[in-house]
Amino acid sequence: MLSIRLSRAVRQIERRRLFVLSSPATHLPSCNVVSDRSVRRLSLDWYLRDSEKKRNMASSGEKKKIALIGSGNWGSAIAKIVGKNVMEFDRYDKEVLMWVYEEMIDGKKLTEIINEKHENVKYLPGTVLPNNIIACPDLVVTTKTADVLIIVLPHQFIPKVCGQMKSHIKPGAIAISLIKGLDASTGGIQLVSHQIETLLNVEVSVLMGANLAEDVAQDQFCEATVGTLNAASGQLYCEIFNRPSFQISVVNDIASVELCGALKNIVALAAGISDGLGYGASTKAAILRIGLVEMHKFASSYYHGVELSTFMESCGVADLIATCYGGRNRRVAEAFVKTGKSIDVLEAEMLNGQKLQGPHTAHELSTILKKEGKESEYPLFTAVHKICFEGVPPQDLLKLLAKL
C-alpha cells in the first residue's frame, strides 16, 4: 500500500511543479515553486508586480538587509551562499552580518579571525567566506537592522537566543529557520518554526534538505526545500539561497518540511548503530524504509495538511539518505557502538563544539510517545531511545524492531 502511495506522490510532485521563475541574476538557475493552485496564482501575481517594485527599490536606495544568526559549520556554509547571492541583486544590502558566539582560538577572538582570514577556522576550516560576510559577536547589533533573519542554531539554544533578540527585531522583519529539531518543552511536540514565531512575533519559513555542510561549502551539487505559506517570501528565499550548485524548491507544506529535517536524525542514529554492529547494506536499507514510514506516520498523525509528495522532495527521502550515510548523527552512533563511550562524551570528542540533534530529538519524541501510549506504533524511534538513553544494548536493535 505504501509503495502505491509513494508512486502516486511522485506523480503528484510532477503535477504540482507549477511554474519556474527565472532569476534576475544571469548566473542563477531557475527555482521550482511547488504549491497548490491558490498559492500559484498569488505567486504569479506577486512576481509580475514585484518586477516593478524591484526597480523602484533599487532607484530609491531602499535595500533589504540579511543577517545570519549562528555560525557553526552549517551556518558558515550557508553564509558562503548568501554572501555571494546578495551581491547579484540590487534589492539587498551587500553587507551580511553573521552572529558568532565569541570564542578564543589560540589566544585570538574567533570573530577577528573570521573577519581577517574570511574563514571560520574552528567550524568550517578550509572554506573561504565572501568578504561581505562580517562576523559580529553582538547579537543585538546583528539583529536590529535586519529585514531577513536566517536562524541556524542547535534547537536547544532557541529560547535563550530569541529571548535576547525579541525586543530588537526590526518591524516587518521575517525569518527562516534552518534548524533540524523539535521542541517538547511545553509538554507537547512543537515545531521550532512555531517556537521562533511565538517568541519573536515574525513570519517564519523553513529550509531543509539533503545538504551536508562540507558538501555545500565545496560547491558540490545539492538540493534544498523551502517551506513557506507566503509566496513572496518563497521568491525572496530563492534569490537568497538558489545557486547552480544549490537548487531550491519551494512548497507550502511547512510542517512536513520541518518534521523531515528533525526526524531523519533519529533514523540516522539507527543507521549508525547498524554500521557499528557491522550489518550490511540490506539491513541499512530496511532501517531507512522503516524510518521513512515512521516519519510520515508521525507527521500525518500530529499535523494537518501533511503531503506525502513533500517526502519525495530534498527535505524528505533525499535528506534521509544523505544523513544516514554521511551525517554526524550516523558517525557518532557508530562510534557509540564500537567504543562503548556515552553519546555526550563522543559528541565532545568528535564534533569540535558542534551539537548532535538526533539524541535530543529522540528523547523529546519518546516523552510524547510514552505519554500517549504509542511507543509500539513507532518501533524504530522507540528502539533508538532505549539504546541511547535506557541502557538497552545496541545489539538488541534488530530484536526491538522485530518485536515492537
GIURFEN-V292682 format. One line per field, one symbol per residue. burial: 1 if it has 9 or more other C-alpha atoms within 8 Angstrom, else 0. A space follows every 50 residues. Layout:
burial=???
//
This chain:
burial=00001100110110011100001000011011111000110110011000 00010011000011111111111111111111111110111111111111 00000000111111100111101100101100111110110111111111 11111001000111110011001111111111110000111111111011 01011111111111111000111111110011011011111111111111 11111111111111111111111111101000110011011101110011 00000101111111111111111111111111111110001010011100 10000111101111110111000110011111111111000101001001 1000
//
